[in-house]
Amino acid sequence: MWTLKKLNLDWSGASSQRLNEMNELDELRLKAYESSVLYKEKMKKYRDQNIEKREFAPSDLVLLFNSRLRLFPGKLKSKWTEPFKVTQVFPHGVVELENKEGTKFNVNNQRIKSYLGQAKSINEVIKE
């Protein structure tokens, strides 16, 4: 304030200029926010396209990821174990599986993947 009086500057002109600069800054912030929201939406859509859908139906054949078995560690040993038969699908990602002997157990659907092997029928694979 004292500098404005000392230099004989116009207070109303300086205040209006400062107000215009603050408004421009707010507009720039808003544009940056909107563009970041659009970018995030596009990236989410792009990433969601590449996610494999994990929907299983009863009588599907699946492989189970075995992360706990460490008896024979080695590079060439598969971590996916024998095909199991899906008997029931529960909500929230729980799947009931049946093994060769007919025992049933529940697993999270993130630990299984579809069996793409060539089988003549589902019963032949389960009996093997």
C-alpha positions as CSV (number, residue, x, y, z in Angstrom):
1,M,0.0,0.0,0.0
2,W,2.8,2.4,0.9
3,T,4.6,1.6,-2.3
4,L,1.5,2.5,-4.3
5,K,1.2,5.8,-2.5
6,K,4.9,6.6,-2.9
7,L,5.1,5.8,-6.6
8,N,1.7,7.5,-7.3
9,L,0.3,4.3,-8.8
10,D,-3.4,3.7,-9.3
11,W,-4.8,1.4,-6.7
12,S,-7.9,0.4,-8.6
13,G,-5.9,-0.5,-11.8
14,A,-3.4,-2.6,-9.8
15,S,-6.2,-4.4,-7.9
16,S,-8.2,-5.2,-11.1
17,Q,-5.0,-6.5,-12.8
18,R,-4.2,-8.7,-9.8
19,L,-7.8,-10.0,-9.8
20,N,-7.6,-10.8,-13.5
21,E,-4.3,-12.7,-13.0
22,M,-5.9,-14.7,-10.2
23,N,-8.9,-15.6,-12.4
24,E,-6.6,-16.7,-15.2
25,L,-4.7,-18.9,-12.8
26,D,-7.9,-20.5,-11.6
27,E,-8.9,-21.2,-15.2
28,L,-5.5,-22.8,-15.9
29,R,-5.9,-25.0,-12.8
30,L,-9.4,-26.1,-13.9
31,K,-8.2,-26.9,-17.4
32,A,-5.2,-28.9,-16.0
33,Y,-7.6,-30.8,-13.7
34,E,-10.0,-31.6,-16.5
35,S,-7.3,-32.8,-18.8
36,S,-5.8,-35.1,-16.1
37,V,-9.2,-36.6,-15.4
38,L,-9.7,-37.3,-19.2
39,Y,-6.2,-38.8,-19.4
40,K,-6.9,-41.1,-16.4
41,E,-10.2,-42.2,-17.9
42,K,-8.5,-43.1,-21.2
43,M,-5.7,-45.0,-19.5
44,K,-8.1,-46.9,-17.4
45,K,-10.2,-47.9,-20.4
46,Y,-7.0,-48.9,-22.3
47,R,-5.7,-51.1,-19.4
48,D,-9.2,-52.6,-18.8
49,Q,-9.3,-53.8,-22.4
50,N,-6.2,-56.0,-21.8
51,I,-7.5,-57.7,-18.6
52,E,-8.6,-61.2,-19.2
53,K,-12.1,-61.9,-18.1
54,R,-12.2,-64.7,-15.5
55,E,-15.7,-66.0,-15.8
56,F,-16.2,-69.7,-15.2
57,A,-19.2,-71.9,-15.6
58,P,-20.0,-75.3,-14.1
59,S,-18.4,-78.2,-15.9
60,D,-15.5,-76.0,-17.2
61,L,-11.9,-77.4,-16.9
62,V,-9.4,-75.2,-15.1
63,L,-5.8,-75.4,-13.9
64,L,-4.9,-74.4,-10.3
65,F,-1.9,-72.3,-9.5
66,N,0.1,-74.1,-6.8
67,S,2.1,-71.5,-4.9
68,R,2.5,-73.5,-1.8
69,L,4.2,-76.7,-3.1
70,R,8.0,-76.3,-3.0
71,L,9.1,-79.9,-2.7
72,F,11.0,-79.9,-6.0
73,P,12.1,-76.4,-6.8
74,G,13.3,-75.9,-10.3
75,K,13.0,-73.6,-13.3
76,L,11.2,-76.1,-15.6
77,K,8.6,-77.3,-13.2
78,S,5.1,-76.0,-13.9
79,K,3.3,-74.2,-11.1
80,W,-0.1,-75.0,-12.7
81,T,-1.5,-78.4,-11.5
82,E,-3.8,-80.9,-13.2
83,P,-7.1,-79.9,-14.7
84,F,-10.0,-79.7,-12.3
85,K,-13.7,-79.5,-13.0
86,V,-15.7,-76.5,-11.9
87,T,-18.8,-77.7,-10.0
88,Q,-20.2,-74.4,-8.7
89,V,-19.4,-70.7,-9.0
90,F,-20.2,-68.5,-6.0
91,P,-20.4,-64.7,-6.0
92,H,-17.3,-62.5,-5.1
93,G,-14.8,-64.8,-6.9
94,V,-15.1,-68.1,-5.1
95,V,-15.2,-71.3,-7.2
96,E,-15.8,-74.9,-6.1
97,L,-13.5,-77.4,-7.9
98,E,-13.6,-81.2,-8.1
99,N,-10.5,-83.3,-8.5
100,K,-10.0,-86.8,-10.0
101,E,-11.1,-88.6,-6.9
102,G,-14.3,-86.5,-6.6
103,T,-13.3,-84.4,-3.6
104,K,-14.5,-80.8,-3.7
105,F,-12.8,-77.7,-2.4
106,N,-13.2,-73.9,-2.8
107,V,-10.6,-71.6,-4.2
108,N,-10.3,-68.0,-5.2
109,N,-10.9,-67.5,-9.0
110,Q,-7.6,-65.5,-9.2
111,R,-5.7,-68.8,-8.6
112,I,-7.2,-70.6,-11.6
113,K,-7.1,-70.3,-15.4
114,S,-9.0,-72.0,-18.2
115,Y,-7.6,-75.4,-19.3
116,L,-7.0,-75.2,-23.1
117,G,-5.8,-78.8,-23.5
118,Q,-7.3,-81.1,-26.1
119,A,-9.7,-83.4,-24.4
120,K,-12.2,-85.8,-25.9
121,S,-14.6,-85.2,-23.0
122,I,-14.6,-83.7,-19.6
123,N,-15.0,-87.1,-17.9
124,E,-11.9,-88.5,-19.6
125,V,-9.7,-85.7,-18.3
126,I,-11.1,-86.0,-14.8
127,K,-10.6,-89.8,-14.7
128,E,-7.1,-89.7,-16.0
